[in-house]
Amino acid sequence: MEADFTANVADLLDFFDFFLIGYVAAALTKQWSLTYLEGGAILLASGIGAPPGAFFWGWLGDASGDERCSSGRRSRSRWPPA
């Protein structure tokens, strides 16, 4: 039950940045006089860059972070994960 709550909060925080980038892109489009193509490029870059960034920073956090947060097991710093 606690793991379900933790997973739901993690999903909420993970997708919150996608929610916010829509508002940020709209504000920047007006303020910086961007074209729709340039605003779309910002949205596209955030969507394409998220998965590789999550894999890399997740791996780095597991490799050097607090091991109690790593499902109670010792993490190994090797790439790709086994």
Backbone as JSON Lines, residues from 0, in Angstrom:
{"i":0,"aa":"M","n":[0.82,-1.18,0.0],"ca":[0.0,0.0,0.0],"c":[0.87,1.25,0.0]}
{"i":1,"aa":"E","n":[1.91,1.25,0.8],"ca":[2.82,2.4,0.84],"c":[3.56,2.54,-0.49]}
{"i":2,"aa":"A","n":[3.89,1.4,-1.1],"ca":[4.58,1.44,-2.39],"c":[3.67,2.01,-3.48]}
{"i":3,"aa":"D","n":[2.36,1.69,-3.42],"ca":[1.43,2.24,-4.39],"c":[1.33,3.76,-4.26]}
{"i":4,"aa":"F","n":[1.28,4.25,-3.04],"ca":[1.23,5.69,-2.81],"c":[2.49,6.37,-3.33]}
{"i":5,"aa":"T","n":[3.63,5.77,-3.03],"ca":[4.9,6.32,-3.49],"c":[4.98,6.34,-5.01]}
{"i":6,"aa":"A","n":[4.52,5.26,-5.64],"ca":[4.54,5.21,-7.11],"c":[3.61,6.25,-7.71]}
{"i":7,"aa":"N","n":[2.46,6.46,-7.11],"ca":[1.52,7.46,-7.63],"c":[2.07,8.87,-7.48]}
{"i":8,"aa":"V","n":[2.7,9.16,-6.37],"ca":[3.3,10.49,-6.18],"c":[4.46,10.69,-7.16]}
{"i":9,"aa":"A","n":[5.24,9.64,-7.39],"ca":[6.35,9.74,-8.34],"c":[5.83,10.0,-9.75]}
{"i":10,"aa":"D","n":[4.76,9.33,-10.15],"ca":[4.17,9.59,-11.47],"c":[3.63,11.01,-11.57]}
{"i":11,"aa":"L","n":[2.99,11.47,-10.51],"ca":[2.45,12.83,-10.51],"c":[3.57,13.84,-10.7]}
{"i":12,"aa":"L","n":[4.66,13.67,-9.98],"ca":[5.77,14.62,-10.09],"c":[6.5,14.48,-11.42]}
{"i":13,"aa":"D","n":[6.53,13.26,-11.96],"ca":[7.22,13.04,-13.22],"c":[6.49,13.74,-14.37]}
{"i":14,"aa":"F","n":[5.17,13.68,-14.38],"ca":[4.41,14.27,-15.48],"c":[4.03,15.72,-15.24]}
{"i":15,"aa":"F","n":[4.31,16.24,-14.05],"ca":[3.99,17.63,-13.76],"c":[4.8,18.58,-14.63]}
{"i":16,"aa":"D","n":[6.04,18.21,-14.96],"ca":[6.84,19.08,-15.81],"c":[6.27,19.16,-17.23]}
{"i":17,"aa":"F","n":[5.66,18.07,-17.72],"ca":[5.02,18.13,-19.03],"c":[3.79,19.04,-18.99]}
{"i":18,"aa":"F","n":[3.1,19.04,-17.86],"ca":[1.96,19.93,-17.68],"c":[2.43,21.39,-17.69]}
{"i":19,"aa":"L","n":[3.52,21.68,-16.99],"ca":[3.99,23.06,-16.89],"c":[4.61,23.59,-18.18]}
{"i":20,"aa":"I","n":[5.25,22.72,-18.97],"ca":[5.94,23.21,-20.16],"c":[4.95,23.79,-21.17]}
{"i":21,"aa":"G","n":[3.71,23.32,-21.16],"ca":[2.69,23.9,-22.03],"c":[2.44,25.36,-21.7]}
{"i":22,"aa":"Y","n":[2.34,25.67,-20.42],"ca":[2.14,27.06,-20.0],"c":[3.38,27.9,-20.24]}
{"i":23,"aa":"V","n":[4.53,27.34,-19.99],"ca":[5.78,28.07,-20.2],"c":[5.97,28.37,-21.69]}
{"i":24,"aa":"A","n":[5.71,27.39,-22.54],"ca":[5.86,27.6,-23.99],"c":[4.89,28.67,-24.48]}
{"i":25,"aa":"A","n":[3.66,28.67,-23.96],"ca":[2.68,29.69,-24.37],"c":[3.13,31.08,-23.94]}
{"i":26,"aa":"A","n":[3.65,31.2,-22.73],"ca":[4.11,32.5,-22.24],"c":[5.33,32.97,-23.02]}
{"i":27,"aa":"L","n":[6.25,32.06,-23.3],"ca":[7.45,32.45,-24.04],"c":[7.14,32.81,-25.49]}
{"i":28,"aa":"T","n":[6.15,32.13,-26.07],"ca":[5.79,32.41,-27.46],"c":[5.33,33.86,-27.6]}
{"i":29,"aa":"K","n":[4.52,34.32,-26.67],"ca":[4.05,35.71,-26.73],"c":[5.16,36.69,-26.36]}
{"i":30,"aa":"Q","n":[5.84,36.4,-25.26],"ca":[6.83,37.34,-24.73],"c":[8.04,37.48,-25.66]}
{"i":31,"aa":"W","n":[8.49,36.39,-26.25],"ca":[9.68,36.41,-27.1],"c":[9.34,36.49,-28.58]}
{"i":32,"aa":"S","n":[8.07,36.63,-28.91],"ca":[7.6,36.69,-30.29],"c":[8.08,35.49,-31.11]}
{"i":33,"aa":"L","n":[7.91,34.31,-30.55],"ca":[8.3,33.09,-31.24],"c":[7.21,32.68,-32.23]}
{"i":34,"aa":"T","n":[7.61,32.02,-33.29],"ca":[6.63,31.47,-34.22],"c":[6.06,30.18,-33.62]}
{"i":35,"aa":"Y","n":[5.0,29.68,-34.24],"ca":[4.43,28.42,-33.76],"c":[5.41,27.27,-33.92]}
{"i":36,"aa":"L","n":[6.21,27.33,-34.96],"ca":[7.21,26.28,-35.18],"c":[8.26,26.29,-34.07]}
{"i":37,"aa":"E","n":[8.7,27.47,-33.66],"ca":[9.68,27.57,-32.58],"c":[9.09,27.14,-31.24]}
{"i":38,"aa":"G","n":[7.84,27.52,-30.99],"ca":[7.17,27.07,-29.77],"c":[6.98,25.56,-29.77]}
{"i":39,"aa":"G","n":[6.63,25.01,-30.93],"ca":[6.5,23.56,-31.05],"c":[7.83,22.85,-30.86]}
{"i":40,"aa":"A","n":[8.91,23.48,-31.3],"ca":[10.23,22.88,-31.11],"c":[10.58,22.8,-29.63]}
{"i":41,"aa":"I","n":[10.16,23.78,-28.84],"ca":[10.38,23.74,-27.39],"c":[9.63,22.56,-26.79]}
{"i":42,"aa":"L","n":[8.37,22.4,-27.19],"ca":[7.56,21.28,-26.68],"c":[8.14,19.93,-27.12]}
{"i":43,"aa":"L","n":[8.57,19.86,-28.37],"ca":[9.14,18.62,-28.89],"c":[10.43,18.27,-28.16]}
{"i":44,"aa":"A","n":[11.27,19.26,-27.92],"ca":[12.53,19.01,-27.22],"c":[12.29,18.51,-25.8]}
{"i":45,"aa":"S","n":[11.27,19.04,-25.13],"ca":[11.0,18.58,-23.77],"c":[10.49,17.15,-23.78]}
{"i":46,"aa":"G","n":[9.7,16.79,-24.78],"ca":[9.19,15.43,-24.86],"c":[10.24,14.41,-25.25]}
{"i":47,"aa":"I","n":[11.11,14.78,-26.18],"ca":[12.14,13.86,-26.64],"c":[13.28,13.75,-25.63]}
{"i":48,"aa":"G","n":[13.6,14.83,-24.95],"ca":[14.72,14.82,-24.02],"c":[14.42,14.2,-22.67]}
{"i":49,"aa":"A","n":[13.14,14.03,-22.33],"ca":[12.79,13.51,-21.01],"c":[13.22,12.05,-20.79]}
{"i":50,"aa":"P","n":[12.93,11.12,-21.69],"ca":[13.31,9.72,-21.41],"c":[14.82,9.49,-21.27]}
{"i":51,"aa":"P","n":[15.65,10.01,-22.19],"ca":[17.09,9.8,-21.97],"c":[17.6,10.48,-20.7]}
{"i":52,"aa":"G","n":[17.06,11.65,-20.39],"ca":[17.46,12.33,-19.17],"c":[17.05,11.56,-17.93]}
{"i":53,"aa":"A","n":[15.85,10.97,-17.96],"ca":[15.39,10.18,-16.82],"c":[16.24,8.94,-16.63]}
{"i":54,"aa":"F","n":[16.6,8.27,-17.72],"ca":[17.44,7.09,-17.6],"c":[18.82,7.45,-17.04]}
{"i":55,"aa":"F","n":[19.42,8.51,-17.59],"ca":[20.76,8.88,-17.15],"c":[20.77,9.34,-15.7]}
{"i":56,"aa":"W","n":[19.9,10.29,-15.36],"ca":[19.91,10.84,-14.0],"c":[19.41,9.82,-12.99]}
{"i":57,"aa":"G","n":[18.51,8.93,-13.4],"ca":[18.09,7.85,-12.52],"c":[19.23,6.89,-12.23]}
{"i":58,"aa":"W","n":[19.98,6.55,-13.28],"ca":[21.14,5.67,-13.09],"c":[22.17,6.34,-12.2]}
{"i":59,"aa":"L","n":[22.44,7.62,-12.44],"ca":[23.43,8.34,-11.64],"c":[22.99,8.43,-10.18]}
{"i":60,"aa":"G","n":[21.7,8.68,-9.97],"ca":[21.19,8.72,-8.59],"c":[21.29,7.38,-7.9]}
{"i":61,"aa":"D","n":[21.01,6.29,-8.63],"ca":[21.15,4.96,-8.05],"c":[22.61,4.63,-7.76]}
{"i":62,"aa":"A","n":[23.49,5.08,-8.64],"ca":[24.91,4.75,-8.49],"c":[25.55,5.51,-7.35]}
{"i":63,"aa":"S","n":[25.12,6.74,-7.1],"ca":[25.81,7.54,-6.1],"c":[24.9,8.03,-4.98]}
{"i":64,"aa":"G","n":[23.63,7.68,-5.03],"ca":[22.69,8.21,-4.06],"c":[22.58,7.38,-2.8]}
{"i":65,"aa":"D","n":[21.6,7.72,-2.0],"ca":[21.33,7.02,-0.76],"c":[20.8,5.63,-1.08]}
{"i":66,"aa":"E","n":[21.44,4.61,-0.58],"ca":[21.09,3.24,-0.95],"c":[19.8,2.77,-0.29]}
{"i":67,"aa":"R","n":[19.36,3.43,0.73],"ca":[18.08,3.05,1.33],"c":[16.93,3.34,0.38]}
{"i":68,"aa":"C","n":[17.12,4.25,-0.55],"ca":[16.08,4.59,-1.52],"c":[16.11,3.68,-2.74]}
{"i":69,"aa":"S","n":[17.0,2.74,-2.79],"ca":[17.16,1.86,-3.95],"c":[16.54,0.49,-3.69]}
{"i":70,"aa":"S","n":[15.29,0.46,-3.24],"ca":[14.54,-0.77,-3.0],"c":[15.21,-1.68,-2.0]}
{"i":71,"aa":"G","n":[16.01,-1.16,-1.1],"ca":[16.64,-1.95,-0.06],"c":[17.77,-2.83,-0.55]}
{"i":72,"aa":"R","n":[18.24,-2.64,-1.75],"ca":[19.35,-3.45,-2.25],"c":[20.5,-2.53,-2.61]}
{"i":73,"aa":"R","n":[21.66,-3.09,-2.69],"ca":[22.83,-2.3,-3.07],"c":[22.81,-2.08,-4.56]}
{"i":74,"aa":"S","n":[22.95,-0.85,-4.97],"ca":[22.98,-0.56,-6.4],"c":[24.41,-0.69,-6.92]}
{"i":75,"aa":"R","n":[24.51,-1.06,-8.15],"ca":[25.82,-1.19,-8.78],"c":[25.96,-0.1,-9.83]}
{"i":76,"aa":"S","n":[27.1,0.5,-9.88],"ca":[27.3,1.58,-10.84],"c":[27.88,1.0,-12.13]}
{"i":77,"aa":"R","n":[27.02,0.41,-12.92],"ca":[27.45,-0.09,-14.22],"c":[26.39,0.27,-15.25]}
{"i":78,"aa":"W","n":[26.8,0.44,-16.44],"ca":[25.88,0.81,-17.5],"c":[26.04,-0.15,-18.64]}
{"i":79,"aa":"P","n":[25.02,-0.67,-19.21],"ca":[23.61,-0.52,-18.85],"c":[23.28,-1.41,-17.65]}
{"i":80,"aa":"P","n":[22.2,-1.04,-16.94],"ca":[21.84,-1.86,-15.78],"c":[21.45,-3.27,-16.19]}
{"i":81,"aa":"A","n":[21.77,-4.23,-15.37],"ca":[21.5,-5.64,-15.7],"c":[20.06,-5.99,-15.47]}
